[in-house]
Amino acid sequence: MPKFRNPNSPHSRYKSVVELPSDHGLPVPNMPAVRDWTEAEREQWQQWWESPQAAMWDESFIPTVAVMLTYFGKILDGTATSTHQMEFRHLAGSLGLTAEGMKRLGWTFEGDAK
């Protein structure tokens, strides 16, 4: 007898979709005090943590978002290497900040689930 598919398996292509709220109402965490952040970086930090995707993050994501923000700063000031850019793209996808990342994570925006 064939095995039935388990949509709850972490490797399933048939996972349920998580609908992200447009306004999650969670507080924006403080930026790590590891260096001085530019105004553009501070604004981006705020934007990322207020995004619908941030509803799926907890405090353990703070260092990851900070590293991505460091790459973001390098991209903005023109000092990013190809490795920085590649890592930025990888982290953005892993955090669900790209369409491909959201699809892979099984996330959709509120009202978009069908």
C-alpha positions in Angstrom: 0.0 0.0 0.0 1.5 3.4 -0.9 2.4 5.9 1.8 0.2 9.0 2.1 1.9 12.3 1.8 2.4 14.2 5.0 1.9 17.9 4.4 3.3 18.6 7.9 6.6 17.0 7.1 9.4 19.6 7.0 10.4 18.3 3.6 6.9 18.3 2.1 6.1 20.3 -1.0 2.5 20.4 0.3 3.0 22.5 3.4 0.3 24.7 4.5 0.6 28.4 3.8 1.2 30.9 6.6 -0.6 34.2 6.0 1.5 37.1 7.5 -0.4 40.0 9.0 0.1 43.3 7.4 0.5 44.9 10.9 1.9 42.5 13.5 2.1 45.1 16.2 5.4 43.7 17.6 8.0 46.1 19.0 11.1 46.9 17.0 14.1 45.5 18.9 17.0 47.8 19.7 19.9 47.7 17.3 23.0 45.9 18.6 25.5 48.3 20.0 28.4 46.8 18.2 29.1 49.9 16.1 27.7 53.3 15.0 24.8 52.8 12.5 24.1 55.3 9.8 20.7 56.9 9.5 19.9 54.9 6.4 20.8 51.7 8.3 18.6 52.7 11.2 15.7 53.4 8.9 16.2 50.0 7.1 16.3 48.2 10.5 13.0 49.8 11.4 11.5 48.9 8.0 12.6 45.2 8.2 11.3 44.8 11.8 8.0 46.3 10.9 7.6 44.2 7.8 5.0 41.4 7.8 7.8 38.8 7.7 9.1 40.0 11.1 6.0 38.5 12.6 7.8 35.2 12.1 11.1 36.3 13.8 12.0 36.4 17.4 14.9 37.9 19.3 17.2 35.1 18.0 17.0 36.8 14.6 18.5 40.1 15.8 22.1 39.1 15.0 21.1 37.8 11.6 19.2 40.9 10.7 22.2 43.0 12.0 24.6 41.1 9.8 22.4 41.6 6.8 22.2 45.3 7.7 26.0 45.5 7.7 26.0 44.1 4.2 23.2 46.5 3.2 25.4 49.4 4.5 28.3 48.2 2.4 26.1 47.9 -0.7 24.8 51.5 -0.1 28.3 53.0 0.4 29.8 51.1 -2.6 32.3 49.0 -0.5 30.5 45.7 -0.9 32.3 42.8 -2.4 30.6 40.2 -4.5 30.7 38.0 -1.4 28.9 40.7 0.6 26.3 41.0 -2.1 25.8 37.2 -2.3 25.5 36.9 1.4 23.0 39.7 1.5 20.8 38.0 -1.1 21.1 34.7 0.8 20.1 36.3 4.1 17.2 38.2 2.5 15.8 35.0 1.1 16.3 33.1 4.4 14.4 35.8 6.3 11.6 35.8 3.8 12.3 39.3 2.5 12.2 38.1 -1.2 9.4 36.6 -3.2 11.4 33.4 -3.6 12.2 33.3 0.1 8.5 33.7 1.0 7.5 31.0 -1.4 10.1 28.6 0.0 9.0 29.3 3.6 5.4 28.9 2.7 4.5 32.5 3.6 2.0 34.8 1.9 0.8 38.3 2.7 -2.5 38.8 4.4 -5.3 38.6 1.8 -3.1 36.9 -0.8 -3.6 33.3 0.3 -5.8 31.3 -2.1 
